[in-house]
C-alpha cells in the first residue's frame, strides 16, 4: 500500500468525536447511554429558517453559489455584525464558509508559513491546535488557570508573543470552560495586542448569544477598533440557532485576508450550499426571541449541572458565564479506584470508567489542554442531565 502523508502523524482525532463514537457503540448494544460529550444544541432549527430553505429549493436556488457566499446571506451577515457587534464590514470583507471551522482553516492556510506560531489560550477547543499543525504552524498554549476564571491574563499573553507569533486565538465564551471576558478584561487583552502589530488576531465568537446572569458579550474589534484591520471575526449559525447540520459559518476581516481565504476555499470546497445559505439568512434577519428563550433554558440547565456536580465527592465545578459547557475539576478523584476496578490516575481514566461503568459520556480535560478536568456539555434535556449527574455522583461515591 502506498504511504499516507507525513502530516497525518502530527494531527490527532478529536477526543469528543472518539467519546461520541464509543457512546454510540454502547447504545447500539441496547445500553441507555447519556452523552454529555457533544457540543451540539438539542433544540430544533428555527421553523422560519427551514421554510426559507424549502422555498429557496422550490424557486430553483440550487446552482453553484458564489465562492464567498450569496449576496443575500452576506448582506444579512453585514447587518448582524452591525446590530450585534457594532462592526461595519463591507461585503468584500465578509465570506461564508462550510461551518465556522472552515473560516479558521482557511485563515490559517492563507497566512501560516512553516514554523509560524499560533498562540492558543488553554483550555481550548481541540481543533485550533490541530488546524495550526496542518497549516505548518506551531501551536503554543497559554495557561488560563481556574483561579482566574479560566480567562486569559494580559501579562501571560504579552510574555508568550515572539517574533514568530502569527496568530492569537480568542474564544470567549469559551469551549470547553464557558468562561467569558468582560469589556474591561477584553480591553486589557487588546492593549497588549496593540504593542505587537505583526500579530493577526482571530476571535471565535460562536457562543456570543449564550451568556447568562446579565453578562454582556463583547468582541475585540469593537472593544479596540484600531485592531480591526488585523482581526478576523468568526461566527456562525450552529450554536446560536441550533443549525449545526446546515454547515454555515461566516467571518469578517480585512479585504486582503478574505481574498486569500477565498482562494484557499476555492481549492478545497468552493462555495457553500445555497439552500443552507437561504436558511441562515432567514435566521439572522428573522425574530431573535427564540435565541433569548433558549439561552434562559441553558442557564437553568447550567445551574442544575453545577449544583449537582458540586455535590459529587471529589469534584469542584466552576460556574461559567456562557456557552453550554462546564469544566469541573476532578482532582479529588485522582488516585482512587472505581467500583469496577479501574485505577483513576488521570482524567482520561475517569472519563473512560464513567462511560463503561455508569454509561455517561464526557470528554477528558487533557484533550483541551488542561487536566485533571472533564468537559461536560449541558446541551441536552433536563431529564437526561439530572440522571447523568446522578450517575456521576454515584460513580464518585463508589470510588475507594
N, C-alpha and C positions, 0 to 999 in steps of 0.2 A: 504494500500500500504506500503511495507517495506520502511524504511528510506534510504535516499541518504547519501553519505559520508559527514561528517562534513567539510572536506577540501573545498567543494564547496562554503561554506559560506565565505571563505577567498578570493575567486577568482572572478573577475568581467569580464563580457563580454566586448570585445574591443569596445570602443566608435566609432572607424572608421567603424567597422562592423555594429553597430547599425545605424549609419547615412547612410551607403550604403543601408541597408535594407529599411529604410524609403524612401530614394530616389527612390528605385525600386518600392515601393508600389505606390508612386505618379505617376511614369512613367507608371505603369500598368493602371492608370486611364486616360491615354491619355495626361497627362501634360508633357510639354517639360522641364524636369529637367536636369540641368547641374551638374554633380557630380565632385567636386574637393576634395572628401573625401578619395579616394582610392590611395594608393601608388603603382600603377601598370602602367608600361610603356604602351603607346598606340601603340607602334611600333610592327611589326610582328617579330617573331623569325627569326634568320638568315636562309636563304634558304639552305645553306650547312649543317646546323645542322639538319634541317628537313630531308634532303636527307640521312644523316648518320643514322638517326633513322629508316628510311624506309629500307635502305639496311641491317641494323642490324636485323630487323624483318624478312626480306626475307631470311637472312642467318641462321635463326633459333636461334638467340641470345635471346631466350625467356624463359630461365630456371631460377631457383633460382640464384641470384647473390651472390658473396662473401659478408659476413656481413659488411665488411669495405669498399666495393666498388670494381669495376672491376680493374684489373691491368692497363688496357688501360686508364681509367679515372684517376686513382691515379698517373700514370706517367705524364699525361697531367697537373694535378694539381701541381705536383712536378716542372714541367717546368714553370708553371705560377708563382708560388711563387718565383722561382729564377729570372725569367725575370722581373716581375713587382715589386717585393718587396725585392730582394736581400737576400732571405731567403732560406737556404738549409734544407730541411726536408727529412729524409729517408722515404721509403714507409710505414714502420710500425709506422711512426709519422703522417700519413695522414689518414683521413677517410672521407667517403662520407655519407651524411645524406639526409633525406627527407626534403629538404629546409634548409636554414641556421638556421631557428628556432629550428630544431631538434638538431643541433650541440650544441646550447646554453642549451636546455633542458637536453640533455644527460650529458653535463658537470656539470650542477647543481645537477642532480640526482646522479652522481657519486662521488660528493665531499661534498655536503652540509649536515650537521647534524643539528638537531633541535636547533634553536637559533643562528646559524651562520648568520653573517651579509653580505649583498651584497650591496656595495656602487654603487649608480647609479647617475651620473650627470644628473640634470634636467634643461631643459625639456628632456624627454627620450621617447623612443619607449615603448608603454604601456605594451608590453608582458614581458619585463625584470622583472618588479616587480611581475607580476602575476606568472611567472615561478619560481621565487625565493620562493614565498609563497607555491606553490605546492610541492616544494622540502623540505619544512620545514624551510626555511630560513626567514630572516627578511630584507626586502628592506629598505635601508637608503639612502635618496636622498641628493645630494649636489647641492645647487643652483648655476646655471651658468647664471648670470644676463645679460640682453641685453646690458648694458653699458660695458660689457667685450666681446661683440660679441657672447654671448651665449657659451663661451668657459670655460673650467674647469680651475680655478685658483689653482696653486700648493699649496698655503697656506691653501686653503679650503679643498683640498684633504688630506693634512697632518693632519689637525685638526680632520677630520672625521674618520681616521683609528684608530681602537681599537684592543685589543687582540681578540675580537670576529669576526673581519673582515676576511671573507674567500675569497671574490672576489671583484675586482674593475672592473666595466664595462667602456669600452672606445668605443665611437661611433662617429667618425668624418671622413668624412662628416656625419652630424647628421640628424637623423629623430627625431623630426619634424622641426628643425630650418634651416638645410642646412649648419650650421657652420662647418668649418674645421680648424684644427690646423696646423700651420707652423712647420717646423722641430725644430726651436728654442723653440716653445711652447711645443712641444711633449717632447723635451729633459728636460725641466723643470719638466714636469709631471713624466718622467722616474726617475729623480733624487730623487724625493720624494719616489717613489716605491722602489728604491734601499735601502732605510732606513728600509723597512718593509718586510723582507724575508719570513714572514709567509703568505703573501697575494698572491693569484692567480690573474692573470690579463687576462681579456678577451677583445679582440679588435674585434668589429663588423665592418668589412671593406666593407660592401655590396655596398657602394656608391663610392668606391675608384676611379672609372673612370669617375664619373660625377662631374668634377671640372672645374672651369671657370677662365677666365682672367689670364691665365698663372700660376695659383696656382699649387703647386707641392704637391701631396699626399705623406704621409709617414705613416708607421705603427711602433708601438712601439718596436717590437723585432728587427727591422732593426736599429732604432734610438739608442737603447741601447741593444746590443747583450747579455749583461750579464743578461738580463731579459728573454731571450728566453726560458730558462728551466722551467719557471713558467708562460708562456704566451700561451694562446690558440688564434690562429689567425683564425677568422671565415670569410668565404666569400661564394659566390655562383654565380649562373648564372642569377638569377631572374631580377636584375636591370640592370646589365651591358649589357646583351644580350637579354633583353625583353623575358625571358623564365620562367615567374612566374609559369605557369601551368605545367611545366616539373618537378617541385619539386626537384631540385638538389641544395644542399648546400655542402660545404666541409670545412675542417679545418685542421690546422697543429698544433701540440703541442707535449709535452713530451710523450715518449712512454708509460709510466705507466698510464698517464691520458687517452690517446687514448684507451688503453686496457680496462680501467674501463668504458669509454664511449661506447665502443663496446658491453660490457656486458649489459649495460642499453638498447642500441638499439636492442640487440638480444631479450630482453624480451618484447619490445614494438612493433617493426615493422620488425625486421630482416633487410634484405638488401633493396636496392633501385632499382626501375625499371631499368632493363638492357637497355631498349630502350632509356629511358631518359639519362642514362649514356653515351651511344654512341653519342647522340646528343650533350651533353655538352663537351665531349672530342673533337668533331669536332669544336665546338665554341672556345674552349680555344686554340687549335692548329692552327686554321684557320686564315684568314686575319682579322686584327683588325681595318681596315679603317672604317667600319660601326660604331664601338664604338665611334670613334672620330667625325664622321659626326653627329651622334645623340647627342653627348654632345654639339656640337655647336648649334644644334637646340634647345636643352634645355636652353642653355644660352640666346638665343633670346627670348624664352618664359619667362624666369625669368625676363629679363629686362622689357618686356611688363607688366607683372603682378605687379612688384614692382612699376613701374611708375603709373599704373592705380590705385593701392591701395593707394598710397600716395596722389592721387588726391581726394580720398573719405574723406568727412568730418569726423573727429574723429578717423581716422586710421593713424598709423605710421608704415611703413614697412621697416625693415632692409634688406639690400641686402646681401644674403648669398654667400659663396664661392663655395658651391657644393650641391649635391643631387638634388631632383626636388620638393622641398618644400619651401614655405616662411611661416613665423610665425609672422604675423602682430599684433601689439599691438592695441587693440580696447578700451583703457581706455577712450578715448574721447567720446565714445558712451554709456558708462555705466551711468545709472540714467535717461536715456531718454525713450521715448515711441515710439514704431513703429507705422506706419500708420494703421496697423491692430489692434492696441490697446494693444499690448503686452509690458509690462514694462521690460526694459532691465536692469536687476540688476546684471547679470553675463554673462560670455562669453557663457555659455550653453543657456541662454535665447536668446542671439544674434544669435547663430547658428540655433536654432530651428525656430525663427521668420524669419530668412533669407530663410530657406528651405520652410517654409509654405507660405510665402508671395511673395517671388521672385523666388522660386524653384531653389535655388543654395545650394548644399550640401557641407558643410565644416565640420571640427571637432573642438570642443571647446578645448582651451589650457589646461583647467583643467584636461582633460584626460591624458595629457602629463606631468603633474606636475607643470604647471605654468599658471597663469591667471593674467589679462584678455587678452588672445590671441586667435587666430584661427590658425589651421594648414590648409594650402591650398596647394594642390598638383597641379603642373602645368604639370603633365604627361598626357596631353590631347592636342588636336589640337588647333592651334592659333585662329581659328574662335570661338570655344567654350570658350576659355579663354577670348577673347575680350568681348564676350557677357556676360559671367558670371561676369567679373569685372565691366562692365557697369551696370549690375543689382545690384551689391554691392554698387556702387556709388549712384545709385538711392535710394536704401534702406537707406543709411546713410543720404542722403539729406532730406529724408522724416521723419527722426527722430525729435521728438519735446520734 
